[in-house]
Amino acid sequence: MVKKTKVCELLGIEYPIIQGGMGLIANAELAAAVSNAGGLGIISPNAGEPDWGKVADNLRNQIRKARSLTDKPFGVNFPIHQIGEDRSLIDIAIVEGVRVVTTGAGSPALHTHYLKEHGVKVLHVVASVRHATGAEKSGVDAVIAEGYESGGINSPDELTTFVLITQVVDAVRIPVIAAGGICDARGFAAALALGAEGVQMGTRFIATHECIAHQNYKKAIVAASDTATVITGRRLMPIRGLKNELTKEVQEKEGAGTPPQELLAILSPGLTEAAMLRGDIVHGQAMCGAGAGMIDKIVSAGDVVRSIIKGYDRIVAGL
Ligand SMILES: Cc1cc2nc3c(=O)[nH]c(=O)nc-3n(C[C@H](O)[C@H](O)[C@H](O)COP(=O)(O)O)c2cc1C
């Protein structure tokens, strides 16, 4: 049986499985389904709402919707490169009673103290030992150590989950949550064996009934093979996504030494919306982790959590 870890105690959840924040697609229904199954669901402020001007109302609505669907804890993700120093969205989460926040893609020094003063637990995403120890010094409650198998924005350090977790666990005293390439009970058991106190998964939760992602995108994840993803934008902001016409064009231009400014002109923000909400997975930016090849079915988010918990005993018994 999966024992309760420090992450379970910290967050008041049954199983140490977190559904990662995912810009545009981590919606209330998904978060509530994960929380109802005993994990921790996370809402992204712009879930289903590409217009950042409407994000405040959207966040409030998403939190209220999730609250109507579950009485279990859930959290909100704030990508720091998007919110900057502005605390208006954070204040909405606090007023609405959210007690867990994940942050990433920026300095944890910016908002951690403020969040903790308001009784909010802070989990910060890191991708190196240096960033993990820095986050610990900033006072975060736990770090989410994310290897570059993961979908979405990646660190230029490009450390794999396997080597990252082991070293971060040795370097910090706060709990470590493993992320990147974890899609099933095997990855979950391996992460715990490396010393993590829990896991965060993104890609696996996209291919679920509750996720607001477009059906074409979910189907593309199910159809993906082991080599279906690629990192592009290494000189801008590295992003792992499904290989398609867009990533081909960007890779060709990168190979030809095209200046980053010209690449930026191709990578408009609307491309993620095009792929992830409108289903243009050929020309859009379909963020996706390297673990997609392990996902062979669209299932309910609760079943993702339950199958990991069920599979864990069999795996451990077989070791
Ligand atoms: C489509 C997509 C969007 C993401 N957006 C965010 C985000 O807005 N904020 C964030 O902290 N992490 C984001 N992530 C990272 C996830 O929260 C999670 O850490 C990651 O997906 C774990 O790796 P996996 O995809 O291999 O499971 C995103 C991941 C994906 C796949």
The ligand as an SDF file (V2000), in Angstrom:
LIG
                    3D

 31 33  0  0  0  0  0  0  0  0999 V2000
    0.5860   21.3180  -21.9720 C   0  0  0  0  0  0  0  0  0  0  0  0
    1.4120   21.6260  -20.7790 C   0  0  0  0  0  0  0  0  0  0  0  0
    1.3420   22.9000  -20.2180 C   0  0  0  0  0  0  0  0  0  0  0  0
    2.0610   23.2000  -19.0680 C   0  0  0  0  0  0  0  0  0  0  0  0
    1.9250   24.4380  -18.4890 N   0  0  0  0  0  0  0  0  0  0  0  0
    2.5030   24.6740  -17.2860 C   0  0  0  0  0  0  0  0  0  0  0  0
    2.2360   25.8920  -16.6000 C   0  0  0  0  0  0  0  0  0  0  0  0
    1.4760   26.7500  -17.0660 O   0  0  0  0  0  0  0  0  0  0  0  0
    2.8280   26.0760  -15.4030 N   0  0  0  0  0  0  0  0  0  0  0  0
    3.6710   25.1270  -14.8400 C   0  0  0  0  0  0  0  0  0  0  0  0
    4.1850   25.3520  -13.7290 O   0  0  0  0  0  0  0  0  0  0  0  0
    3.9260   23.9690  -15.4760 N   0  0  0  0  0  0  0  0  0  0  0  0
    3.3510   23.7140  -16.6670 C   0  0  0  0  0  0  0  0  0  0  0  0
    3.5550   22.5080  -17.2720 N   0  0  0  0  0  0  0  0  0  0  0  0
    4.3440   21.4590  -16.5760 C   0  0  0  0  0  0  0  0  0  0  0  0
    3.4420   20.5250  -15.7660 C   0  0  0  0  0  0  0  0  0  0  0  0
    2.8570   21.1890  -14.6810 O   0  0  0  0  0  0  0  0  0  0  0  0
    4.2210   19.2940  -15.2320 C   0  0  0  0  0  0  0  0  0  0  0  0
    5.2110   19.6720  -14.3200 O   0  0  0  0  0  0  0  0  0  0  0  0
    4.8520   18.5130  -16.3650 C   0  0  0  0  0  0  0  0  0  0  0  0
    3.9120   18.3030  -17.3740 O   0  0  0  0  0  0  0  0  0  0  0  0
    5.3880   17.1770  -15.8550 C   0  0  0  0  0  0  0  0  0  0  0  0
    5.9300   16.4360  -16.8900 O   0  0  0  0  0  0  0  0  0  0  0  0
    5.0820   15.4030  -17.8030 P   0  0  0  0  0  0  0  0  0  0  0  0
    4.4260   16.2500  -18.8330 O   0  0  0  0  0  0  0  0  0  0  0  0
    6.1240   14.5110  -18.3810 O   0  0  0  0  0  0  0  0  0  0  0  0
    4.1190   14.7000  -16.9090 O   0  0  0  0  0  0  0  0  0  0  0  0
    2.8910   22.2040  -18.4550 C   0  0  0  0  0  0  0  0  0  0  0  0
    2.9580   20.9400  -19.0450 C   0  0  0  0  0  0  0  0  0  0  0  0
    2.2310   20.6350  -20.1860 C   0  0  0  0  0  0  0  0  0  0  0  0
    2.3090   19.2630  -20.7580 C   0  0  0  0  0  0  0  0  0  0  0  0
  1  2  1  0
  2  3  1  0
  2 30  2  0
  3  4  2  0
  4  5  1  0
  4 28  1  0
  5  6  2  0
  6  7  1  0
  6 13  1  0
  7  8  2  0
  7  9  1  0
  9 10  1  0
 10 11  2  0
 10 12  1  0
 12 13  2  0
 13 14  1  0
 14 15  1  0
 14 28  1  0
 15 16  1  0
 16 17  1  0
 16 18  1  0
 18 19  1  0
 18 20  1  0
 20 21  1  0
 20 22  1  0
 22 23  1  0
 23 24  1  0
 24 25  2  0
 24 26  1  0
 24 27  1  0
 28 29  2  0
 29 30  1  0
 30 31  1  0
M  END
$$$$
